Amino acid sequence: MATLSPAQYVCKLLGVRALARELGLSPGAVSKWQHKGTVPSDYHLRILEIARKQRKRLNATILVHGV
């Protein structure tokens, strides 16, 4: 079974462009997270809030460890 890094999962779940817009970042900045595999911790709380508002499946464990 294939696994996704935290950044890959978040970008797939919320979309690179939409997430970048919500966070006030460029899509390129968010896309770079996928290459690193991690999401900067400064954005964790905001991303969890965005996912909750959109009723998407995301929690702190997934955000740190991936799926």
N, C-alpha and C positions, 0 to 999 in steps of 0.2 A: 504494500500500500504506500502510495506516495505521501510524503509529508510536506507541509508548507511552513516556511519560516513565519515568524510573527508578522513581518512586513508584507510578505506575499499574501498572507491570509487577509490582513487589514485592507490591502489595496484591492484584492479580489472582492471582498465583502462590500466595501464602501465606494470603490472606484477612485482611481488616482486623481482625476480632475475634480470630482466632487469633494473629495477629502481635502485636496489642496485649497479649494475655494473656501471650505468651512474653516480651515486653519489659517487662512491668509498667507499661504505659501504658493510658490510656483509648482506646477505639476512636475517639473524636472526635479525639484527638491524632494518631493514625495517619492518619485520614481527611484531616486538614488537609494532610498531605504531598502527597496527590494534587492538591490545588488549587494548591500551590506547584510541584509537579512534581519535587521533589527529596526525597531521604531524608537527614536529618541525619547527618553523617559520624560522629558519636558512636555510631551504631547499626550502621554498616556491617559490622564484624567479627561482631557477634552475629547479624545477619540472614544473613550468609553461612554461619555455623555452623548456624543453624536450617534453612536451605535444604538444606545438605549432609546433615544428619540425616534430612530428609524425602526425600532423593534427588530434589530439584527442580533444574531447570536455572537456575542463577544464578551469575554470576561478577562480579568487580570491575568489569569493563568495562560490563556491563549495569547494574550498580548505580550507576555514575556517568553513563553516557551514554544508557541506555534501549535500546529495540529498535525 
